[in-house]
Amino acid sequence: MVSSGGWFVRLARVLLGALAIVAVGRQFFVEVGLPGFSPVNFFSYFTILSNIAAGLLLVRLGVAPGLGNRVWLEWLRGGMTVYMATTGIVFALLLDDGDLGLTLPWVNTVMHRVVPVVMFLDWLLVRPRARVGYGRALSWLFVPLAYVTYALVRGAVTGWFPYPFLRPEAVGGIDGVLLHLLFMALGIAAAAVLVAWLGNVRVGERSEERVPV
């Protein structure tokens, strides 16, 4: 285990968090001048939102690791680990067909591979300072649920969906969409339990506080 207050961890968090934010910003400026560009569409991708959030969290933890309520910071840190794992795994299983479209190759690598691995290693190597109850860990599913609800409602209104598995005509109708979402929900729930378990095992009896179930 390594200390969250060590200079190497703090520097790595700041640099890697900044890398995530720079990658999103670079891609934004690639697309912003193109005909038909929609900033709402750009920021409607879970990949974009999760990388921004992960980048900001890493920078925050690197700059001031001991500041704030440690219980809720660890809950947030665990949640971001789950969200970035979702980003990486969904991309690898459903979206990595070799066609990057407008996405720069290095940006794609950072957002779909580097940051998910970084968040997982951060959770695995830097011991959490508080336990996360399994019931509370399942609350991490609220963000993906809210995102999917937004994407489906907006897609039904505008006809634009951020991902093909959310588009009924691309997956055999609404039943295909629901089947994809069911498997994703089960996968995210399993990831949430696993992330909580990995953190709690390492906190052990040394934890002074616990996020309630």
C-alpha positions, 0 to 999 in steps of 0.5 A, a space after each residue: 500500500 502507498 500513502 495518499 499523502 506521499 509526494 509521488 501519489 499526489 503528483 501522479 494524481 494531479 498529472 493524470 487528472 490533468 491529462 484526463 481533463 486535457 484530453 476532453 478539452 482537446 477533443 472538444 476543440 477538434 469538434 467545436 468548429 465543425 458544421 453541425 457541432 452540438 455542445 449538448 451532444 458532446 457533453 452527453 457522452 458518459 465517457 466525456 462526463 466520467 473523464 471530466 469527473 475523474 480528472 477533477 477528483 484526481 486533481 482534488 485528491 492530489 492537491 489536498 488529500 487530507 481535506 474534507 470528510 474522508 467518509 464521503 470522499 472515499 465513497 466518491 472515489 469508489 464511485 468514480 472507480 466504478 464509473 471509469 471501469 464501466 467506461 472502459 469495459 463498455 467501450 472494449 465490449 461494445 464500441 471498440 470496432 476500430 472506427 474512432 470517427 472524429 476522436 483523436 487516437 491518443 484521446 481515445 486511449 486516455 479516456 477509454 484505457 488510461 483513466 479507467 486503469 488509473 482509477 482502479 490502481 488508485 483504489 487498489 494501491 492507495 488504502 481507503 481511509 474509511 469503509 463503504 457499506 455494501 448498501 451504500 456502494 449500490 447507490 453508485 448505480 444512481 448515476 448510470 441510471 440517471 444518465 441512461 434516463 436522460 439519454 433515452 428521454 433526450 434521444 426520444 425527443 431529438 432522435 440523437 442517441 450517444 451510443 448505438 446500444 441506446 438506439 432502438 433501430 440499431 439493436 432490434 427495437 426497445 427490447 434490445 435496448 432493455 436487454 443491453 441495459 439489464 446486462 449493464 446494470 448487473 455488471 455495474 452492480 457487480 463492479 460496485 460490490 467488488 470495488 467496495 469489497 476490495 476497499 473494505 478488506 484493506 481498511 480492515 479494523 484500522 478504519 475509524 469510520 464507516 459509511 452506513 449501509 
